[in-house]
Amino acid sequence: MLNEKGYVISRIINNNVVASHDKDSEIVLMGSGISFKKKVGDFVDKDKVEKEFVLKGREKTRYMDIIENINSDFIDLAVNILDYAEEQLGVKTTTIAYISLADHLANAVERAQNHILLPNQMLNEVKRFYPNEFAIGLKAIRKANELYEIELPLDEAGFIAFHILNLAGVDINKPTSDSVMLIKKVIEIVETYFEFTLDQESVYYERFLTHLKYFSSRVFAENDVEYGDKDFVYRMMKVQYPETTKCVELISEYLDFNYKIEVNNEEKGYLIIHINNLLDKSKIVTKPG
């Protein structure tokens, strides 16, 4: 809540991020050292607030979970990227766009640190048809590489460009009817195998759908995507998550039987990662039995 003294702190997330209530909204406030020597109920001076996000309704639960679980550096980076895109391209940024990109950046850095490459099948199309958005993506990965001492692949510049294109209302990866059917079937297989009903309001469910969208476009593509070591991720995940691997093998069998498509081990490895993350982090409702 904002009054003449400033914002009343309702939650302290970390040293640089706090939250404040305002009627039916949650206001996320960012600023260097904003919560230093502060506690819930204290005031934050408006002059110390460098950025604020307003979350309403179901957004409060879905996106506060991300904010609480990622380093605020990723939010700073996302803000810098999208504010620059707004300045250069005239797109209108949103609270959700900032948080979604921050979440993507956090996962991209984690993948790089674990030497996992997620290929971007649409990379060439983005570079050719959306050079300005791709250039901002390149600028973003250079900054991330510098901050975290990693080497993000060009694929990630393409993924970041997707976030910018979404703000402009462009969806270059709109799913086909086959893709929609596959996505529904994968979710059905996961829920049946693990005897869970996934929470469709969860941001982790939404993230899983995004991965399935890219997955379906790759498996239905006429040209194969080039990978490095096709078995590395799969071998590693198969040992760590044997039950999830069995579930993924069922998905692979479904594609083989219905579409005569053989899913390679690299794709299986990524599916294992995403399904396991979904089950681990998403709110789930146990089916009555």
C-alpha angles and dihedrals in degrees: 000000000000123000137150091290094052134254121342110229112234096169136013112215100174141321092292103032132059135162132226131190123233114178105293095350136086114217116204111205124198130192139133108279090348094154097041109141089352131128136189109292094031122116128249116210112239089229091063093057111099098172135007132194124197118211122188136186115338090356089075094066098035099049102029086065090061094045092051094049104045132068112264088232088076091054090050090051093047091050091051093048097048095040088054090049089051090051095045102035105023095238117152113238125213137200091250091050091055093049095043092052091046089053091049092049092050091053093044092054091047090052091049092050089053092046093244118147120203106197119222107218091192095053096109092047092051092049092049103040103026105036095153094054090044091051089056088049089054091050089051096051091047089055092047091048090053095047098046101028093237136119112240113196124241087254088075092055086058093050091050088050087056089060091053092045090052089059088056091050094251119139109182092172102054107163121245123226089263090052092050091050091048093049091051091048094049091052090048091051092049093048093046095046095048094033093233136125107222119228103247091196092061118108087222090058088051090050090050091052089053091054091048089051091057092040093054093048090053098048092047094045117112093223122061118239114240114238134181115229099002095198103039099091093039094051091050096046094043091062095043098043111027096162093050088048090056089052091051090050088058089053089049091051090050091055092046094049098042103032105018087238120144113212110217122227094253091060090045090053092054091047090053090052094049096043091048092049090049093052093043098049108022124091107249133192116217112231113240110254 
